[in-house]
Amino acid sequence: MQLGWNEIKQRAVHFSREWAGETRENAEAKSFWDAFFNVFGIPRRSVASFEEPVRKLNNQYGYIDLFWKGRLLVEHKSLGKSLDQAESQAFDYLQSLAREGRHDEIPRYVIVTDFDRLALYDLEPDDVRDLPLFCGMHVQRVEIRVKELHRHIRLFGFIPGYKIRTFEHEDPINIKAAEVMGQLHDATIYDFGILTSSMHMAWMRQVCGRLESRYRYSAGLVYNNFPWPQIDVAQSGEVTPCTDADSVREAAARAYWTSYHEGNEEEEAKARERHKAGLLKGDAKKVAAVEAKAQAVLDVREKYPRSTLADLYDPLTMPADLVKAHADLDRAVDRCYRTAPFTSDRQRVEFLFSLYESLTAPLLPVVKKGRKRKA
């Protein structure tokens, strides 16, 4: 039975922890690959073999570390050894297979590793544009750390038989949808902070519709009826709008990203922010706090350029620094609504509905009470 991605990710987490720091190729490589295939619920012996002989150009035999006919070739080195050397050796084996007439056995994927780094090569990528040539082939290469395997596990969907999906070239329909979403309002870093907070998420889960078991976020029902903090955002100064096809996240990053920091400039910038926060008062201070914490969330995301948002926000594998950044953002947003902290989403929802009732009450028609007739 094919494992689901949640189960595979859980197994990948355990695999990464177990094999962190291993160094001995000869002693542990076979156990490493048995455990690797077990991540996907596949017995290694049922699909792949160790030390597959192949005749090299000098007429001597070489031995492929792990070979899955037509699917995968693996070259494994000890920790710290050159992956370039392993790469060259692996592609030499591919050429040897071709010379022997074993064309049906030539795999689509090649993996080279040294226990710490793992490089995956796709010899038949769906899109060959901008890909380098290697031995006359367009090859797609991705390198990850073994300890971060769980964050990139979908790259290895070919092992359990899942179709690998790529998102580099977005569908024009999705781009058009992004343009429509981007024009809903002039988004700012403050808006991003509010909309990604637990306060807004609690509201969304309570009022939005569903598509099967998924949430269906709508502008009319969820966004337009959301009770925003009753503070004066204008006190914080000029804000930068986002009206293009990019997401609020990218627009916010562009608005606040100025240059790469070197030396102690980053610490100096933080000190200036702390000084600025000390000078601000009232609503301006609250807005500045939300903006700073929202930017911190974006900064943490930038540390994981190869992870999708689905990977970053998976409850099982969400990075600890991203969890902390969102907790800090939640506290800043909560203070925009009231001084006392919220201890649960239920308290947040109750507060928001009470605020919604008070905001909409003046809009309701006044019903005049008729006089009672005397008997």
C-alpha positions as CSV (number, residue, x, y, z in Angstrom):
1,M,0.0,0.0,0.0
2,Q,1.4,3.4,-1.0
3,L,2.1,5.7,1.9
4,G,0.7,9.2,2.1
5,W,2.9,12.2,2.2
6,N,2.2,12.9,5.9
7,E,3.5,9.5,6.9
8,I,6.5,9.8,4.5
9,K,7.4,13.2,6.1
10,Q,7.2,11.7,9.6
11,R,9.5,8.9,8.6
12,A,11.9,11.4,6.9
13,V,12.2,13.4,10.1
14,H,13.2,10.2,12.0
15,F,15.6,9.3,9.2
16,S,17.3,12.7,9.3
17,R,17.8,12.6,13.1
18,E,19.1,9.0,13.0
19,W,21.7,9.6,10.3
20,A,22.9,13.1,11.3
21,G,26.7,12.9,11.7
22,E,27.3,9.5,10.2
23,T,30.7,9.3,8.5
24,R,31.7,5.7,7.5
25,E,30.8,4.7,4.0
26,N,31.9,1.1,4.1
27,A,30.3,0.4,7.5
28,E,27.0,2.1,7.2
29,A,26.1,2.9,3.5
30,K,24.0,-0.2,3.0
31,S,22.0,0.4,6.3
32,F,21.6,4.1,5.2
33,W,19.9,3.1,1.9
34,D,17.8,0.4,3.5
35,A,16.5,3.1,5.9
36,F,16.1,5.6,3.1
37,F,13.8,3.3,1.1
38,N,11.9,2.5,4.3
39,V,11.0,6.2,4.5
40,F,8.8,5.6,1.5
41,G,7.5,2.2,2.8
42,I,9.4,0.3,0.2
43,P,11.7,-2.7,1.0
44,R,15.0,-1.9,-0.7
45,R,15.7,-5.5,-1.6
46,S,12.5,-5.6,-3.7
47,V,13.6,-2.9,-6.1
48,A,17.4,-2.2,-5.9
49,S,20.6,-4.1,-5.4
50,F,24.1,-3.2,-4.1
51,E,27.4,-3.5,-5.9
52,E,26.0,-3.9,-9.5
53,P,28.9,-4.9,-11.8
54,V,29.5,-2.9,-15.0
55,R,32.4,-3.1,-17.5
56,K,34.2,0.2,-17.7
57,L,36.1,1.7,-20.6
58,N,39.4,0.2,-19.6
59,N,37.7,-3.3,-19.8
60,Q,37.8,-3.7,-16.0
61,Y,34.7,-4.0,-13.9
62,G,33.4,-1.3,-11.6
63,Y,30.6,-1.6,-9.1
64,I,27.6,0.7,-8.7
65,D,26.9,1.3,-5.0
66,L,23.2,1.0,-5.5
67,F,21.3,0.3,-8.7
68,W,17.6,0.2,-9.5
69,K,17.2,-0.8,-13.1
70,G,15.6,1.9,-15.2
71,R,15.0,4.1,-12.1
72,L,17.9,5.0,-9.9
73,L,21.7,4.9,-9.7
74,V,23.5,5.8,-6.4
75,E,27.1,6.6,-5.7
76,H,27.9,6.9,-2.0
77,K,31.1,8.5,-0.5
78,S,32.4,9.0,3.0
79,L,31.7,12.2,4.8
80,G,33.7,15.1,3.4
81,K,34.7,13.4,0.2
82,S,34.1,15.3,-3.1
83,L,30.7,15.0,-4.6
84,D,32.2,16.0,-7.9
85,Q,34.2,12.8,-8.0
86,A,31.1,10.8,-7.1
87,E,29.2,12.6,-9.9
88,S,31.9,11.8,-12.4
89,Q,32.0,8.2,-11.4
90,A,28.2,7.8,-11.5
91,F,28.0,9.3,-15.0
92,D,30.8,7.0,-16.2
93,Y,28.7,4.1,-15.1
94,L,25.8,5.4,-17.2
95,Q,28.0,5.5,-20.2
96,S,29.3,2.0,-19.4
97,L,25.7,0.7,-19.3
98,A,25.1,2.2,-22.8
99,R,28.3,0.6,-24.2
100,E,27.1,-2.8,-22.9
101,G,23.8,-2.3,-24.7
102,R,21.8,-2.2,-21.4
103,H,19.8,0.8,-22.6
104,D,16.6,-0.3,-20.9
105,E,18.4,-0.4,-17.6
106,I,19.8,3.2,-17.8
107,P,18.0,5.1,-14.9
108,R,16.3,8.4,-15.1
109,Y,17.7,9.5,-11.7
110,V,21.1,9.6,-10.1
111,I,21.9,10.4,-6.5
112,V,25.4,11.1,-5.0
113,T,25.9,11.6,-1.3
114,D,28.4,11.8,1.5
115,F,26.0,11.2,4.4
116,D,25.7,15.0,4.9
117,R,25.0,16.4,1.4
118,L,22.7,14.7,-1.2
119,A,22.6,15.7,-4.8
120,L,19.7,14.5,-7.0
121,Y,20.0,14.5,-10.8
122,D,17.1,14.1,-13.2
123,L,18.3,13.0,-16.6
124,E,14.8,13.4,-18.2
125,P,13.4,16.7,-16.8
126,D,10.0,17.8,-18.1
127,D,11.4,21.2,-18.9
128,V,15.0,21.4,-20.3
129,R,15.0,25.2,-20.8
130,D,18.0,26.9,-19.1
131,L,19.4,23.5,-17.9
132,P,23.1,22.7,-18.3
133,L,24.4,20.0,-20.6
134,F,26.2,17.1,-18.9
135,C,27.6,14.3,-21.1
136,G,25.4,15.5,-23.9
137,M,22.2,15.5,-21.8
138,H,20.2,18.2,-20.2
139,V,20.4,17.5,-16.5
140,Q,18.4,19.0,-13.6
141,R,20.4,19.0,-10.4
142,V,19.2,19.7,-6.8
143,E,21.5,19.5,-3.7
144,I,20.1,19.3,-0.2
145,R,21.4,18.5,3.3
146,V,20.5,15.1,4.6
147,K,19.3,16.6,7.8
148,E,16.7,18.6,5.8
149,L,15.4,15.7,3.8
150,H,11.9,16.0,5.3
151,R,11.7,19.6,3.9
152,H,12.4,18.4,0.3
153,I,10.9,15.0,0.4
154,R,8.7,15.5,-2.6
155,L,11.7,15.7,-4.8
156,F,11.9,11.9,-4.3
157,G,8.3,11.1,-5.2
158,F,9.6,8.9,-8.0
159,I,10.6,6.3,-5.4
160,P,7.1,5.5,-4.1
161,G,5.6,6.2,-7.6
162,Y,4.3,9.7,-7.1
163,K,4.3,12.1,-10.1
164,I,6.8,14.9,-9.4
165,R,5.2,18.3,-9.9
166,T,7.3,21.4,-10.7
167,F,6.1,25.0,-10.2
168,E,8.8,27.1,-11.8
169,H,6.6,28.1,-14.7
170,E,3.2,29.2,-13.4
171,D,0.0,28.5,-15.3
172,P,-1.3,31.7,-17.0
173,I,-4.7,31.1,-15.3
174,N,-3.0,31.1,-11.9
175,I,-1.1,34.3,-12.8
176,K,-4.4,36.0,-13.7
177,A,-5.9,34.8,-10.4
178,A,-2.9,36.3,-8.6
179,E,-3.4,39.6,-10.4
180,V,-7.1,39.7,-9.3
181,M,-6.1,38.9,-5.7
182,G,-3.3,41.5,-5.7
183,Q,-5.8,44.2,-6.7
184,L,-8.2,43.6,-3.8
185,H,-6.6,46.3,-1.8
186,D,-3.4,48.3,-1.4
187,A,-1.6,45.8,0.7
188,T,1.1,46.9,3.2
189,I,3.4,45.1,5.6
190,Y,0.9,45.9,8.3
191,D,-1.9,44.3,6.3
192,F,0.3,41.2,5.8
193,G,0.9,41.0,9.5
194,I,-2.8,41.1,10.4
195,L,-3.9,38.7,7.7
196,T,-1.3,36.1,8.7
197,S,-1.9,36.3,12.4
198,S,-3.8,33.8,14.6
199,M,-6.5,36.5,15.0
200,H,-7.4,36.5,11.3
201,M,-6.9,32.7,10.9
202,A,-9.3,32.1,13.8
203,W,-11.9,34.3,12.1
204,M,-11.3,32.6,8.7
205,R,-11.8,29.1,10.2
206,Q,-15.1,30.2,11.8
207,V,-16.8,32.0,8.9
208,C,-15.4,30.8,5.6
209,G,-17.0,28.2,3.4
210,R,-15.5,24.8,2.5
211,L,-14.6,22.9,-0.7
212,E,-14.7,19.3,0.5
213,S,-12.4,19.4,3.6
214,R,-10.5,22.5,2.4
215,Y,-11.2,26.1,3.4
216,R,-12.7,28.4,0.8
217,Y,-11.5,31.9,1.5
218,S,-13.7,34.6,-0.1
219,A,-13.3,38.4,-0.2
220,G,-17.0,39.0,0.4
221,L,-17.6,36.7,3.4
222,V,-14.2,36.5,5.1
223,Y,-12.1,39.5,4.3
224,N,-14.8,42.3,4.0
225,N,-16.4,41.3,7.2
226,F,-13.3,40.9,9.2
227,P,-13.1,43.4,12.2
228,W,-9.8,45.1,11.8
229,P,-8.1,46.7,14.9
230,Q,-9.7,50.0,15.7
231,I,-6.5,52.0,15.6
232,D,-5.3,54.9,13.5
233,V,-2.9,53.3,11.0
234,A,-2.1,56.7,9.5
235,Q,-0.1,57.6,12.5
236,S,2.6,55.2,11.4
237,G,3.5,57.3,8.3
238,E,3.5,56.5,4.6
239,V,2.9,52.9,3.6
240,T,3.9,51.1,0.4
241,P,1.0,49.6,-1.6
242,C,1.0,46.3,-3.5
243,T,-1.0,46.3,-6.7
244,D,0.9,44.1,-9.1
245,A,0.6,40.3,-9.7
246,D,3.0,39.4,-6.9
247,S,1.9,38.2,-3.5
248,V,1.6,40.4,-0.5
249,R,4.7,38.6,0.9
250,E,6.9,39.6,-2.0
251,A,5.6,43.1,-2.1
252,A,6.3,43.6,1.6
253,A,9.8,42.2,1.2
254,R,10.5,44.6,-1.6
255,A,9.2,47.5,0.3
256,Y,11.5,46.9,3.3
257,W,14.5,45.2,1.8
258,T,17.2,47.7,1.0
259,S,20.6,46.0,0.9
260,Y,22.6,43.1,2.1
261,H,24.0,43.6,5.6
262,E,27.6,43.0,6.6
263,G,29.4,43.1,9.8
264,N,27.4,44.7,12.6
265,E,25.0,46.7,10.4
266,E,22.2,44.3,11.1
267,E,22.6,44.8,14.8
268,E,22.8,48.6,14.4
269,A,19.5,48.5,12.3
270,K,17.8,46.5,15.1
271,A,19.1,49.1,17.6
272,R,17.6,51.9,15.5
273,E,14.3,50.1,15.4
274,R,14.2,49.7,19.2
275,H,15.0,53.4,19.6
276,K,12.2,54.3,17.1
277,A,9.8,52.0,19.0
278,G,10.7,53.8,22.2
279,L,9.8,57.2,20.6
280,L,6.5,56.1,19.2
281,K,3.4,56.1,21.3
282,G,-0.2,54.8,21.2
283,D,-1.5,53.5,17.9
284,A,1.7,54.3,16.0
285,K,3.7,52.1,18.4
286,K,1.3,49.2,17.9
287,V,1.4,49.5,14.1
288,A,5.2,49.6,14.2
289,A,5.3,46.5,16.3
290,V,3.1,44.6,13.9
291,E,5.2,45.7,10.9
292,A,8.5,44.7,12.6
293,K,7.2,41.2,13.5
294,A,5.6,40.7,10.1
295,Q,8.9,41.6,8.5
296,A,10.6,39.1,10.8
297,V,8.3,36.3,9.5
298,L,9.3,37.2,5.9
299,D,13.0,37.3,6.8
300,V,12.7,33.8,8.3
301,R,11.0,32.5,5.2
302,E,13.9,33.8,3.1
303,K,16.2,31.4,4.9
304,Y,14.5,28.5,3.2
305,P,14.4,29.4,-0.5
306,R,13.9,25.8,-1.7
307,S,10.9,25.1,0.6
308,T,7.4,25.8,-0.5
309,L,4.9,27.4,1.8
310,A,3.3,24.0,2.2
311,D,6.6,22.6,3.4
312,L,7.3,25.6,5.7
313,Y,3.9,25.4,7.4
314,D,3.6,21.6,7.7
315,P,2.9,21.1,11.4
316,L,5.4,18.2,11.6
317,T,8.3,20.0,10.0
318,M,7.7,23.8,10.5
319,P,11.1,25.4,11.4
320,A,11.4,26.5,15.0
321,D,12.5,30.0,14.1
322,L,9.4,30.4,11.9
323,V,7.2,29.2,14.8
324,K,8.8,31.8,17.1
325,A,8.4,34.6,14.5
326,H,4.6,33.9,14.1
327,A,4.2,33.7,17.9
328,D,5.8,37.1,18.2
329,L,3.6,38.4,15.4
330,D,0.5,37.0,17.1
331,R,1.3,38.9,20.4
332,A,1.8,42.2,18.5
333,V,-1.5,41.8,16.7
334,D,-3.4,40.8,19.8
335,R,-2.2,44.0,21.5
336,C,-3.8,46.0,18.7
337,Y,-7.2,44.7,19.9
338,R,-6.8,44.7,23.6
339,T,-4.1,44.8,26.3
340,A,-5.0,41.5,28.0
341,P,-3.5,38.6,26.0
342,F,-5.7,36.0,24.3
343,T,-5.2,32.4,25.6
344,S,-7.1,30.6,22.8
345,D,-8.6,30.9,19.4
346,R,-12.0,30.7,21.0
347,Q,-11.4,33.9,23.0
348,R,-10.2,35.5,19.8
349,V,-13.4,34.5,17.9
350,E,-15.7,35.6,20.7
351,F,-13.9,39.0,20.9
352,L,-14.1,39.5,17.1
353,F,-17.8,38.7,16.9
354,S,-18.4,41.1,19.8
355,L,-16.4,43.8,17.9
356,Y,-18.3,43.0,14.7
357,E,-21.6,43.4,16.4
358,S,-20.6,46.8,17.8
359,L,-19.3,48.0,14.4
360,T,-22.4,46.9,12.5
361,A,-25.0,48.0,15.0
362,P,-25.1,51.6,13.7
363,L,-25.7,50.3,10.2
364,L,-28.9,48.5,11.1
365,P,-32.2,50.2,10.7
366,V,-33.8,51.5,13.9
367,V,-37.0,49.7,14.7
368,K,-39.5,52.0,16.3
369,K,-41.6,50.4,19.0
370,G,-45.3,50.9,18.5
371,R,-47.5,52.1,21.2
372,K,-49.7,49.5,22.8
373,R,-53.4,50.1,22.4
374,K,-55.4,50.6,25.5
375,A,-58.0,48.0,26.1
